């Protein structure tokens, strides 16, 4: 039973890391879209919240990629 628990922990850790990487890529794309919106002067009110969302998603992806200690 202990070996099965260890294997489950490893599999869940790998899945969490993969989910973190995918979320990090999505967050980077969202952040770049926000940056492009901010460069367009008229769309700054839309670009700033999109960049904040991208930053929050990057933080969440970093939390997902950390291994439990």
C-alpha positions, 0 to 999 in steps of 0.5 A, spaced: 500 500 500 505 504 501 508 503 494 502 505 491 501 511 495 508 513 493 507 512 486 500 516 486 504 521 489 509 521 483 504 521 478 500 527 481 506 531 482 508 530 474 501 532 472 501 538 477 508 540 473 505 539 466 499 543 468 503 548 471 507 549 464 501 549 460 498 554 464 505 558 464 504 558 456 497 560 456 499 566 461 505 568 457 500 569 451 495 573 455 500 577 458 503 579 451 496 580 448 495 585 454 502 588 452 499 589 445 493 592 447 497 597 452 501 599 446 495 601 442 493 607 446 486 607 445 485 600 448 490 601 455 483 601 459 483 594 456 490 592 456 492 593 463 487 588 466 489 583 461 496 584 463 494 583 471 490 577 469 496 574 466 501 576 472 496 572 476 496 566 472 503 566 472 503 566 479 498 560 479 502 556 474 509 557 479 505 554 485 503 548 481 510 547 478 512 547 486 513 540 488 510 538 495 515 539 501 
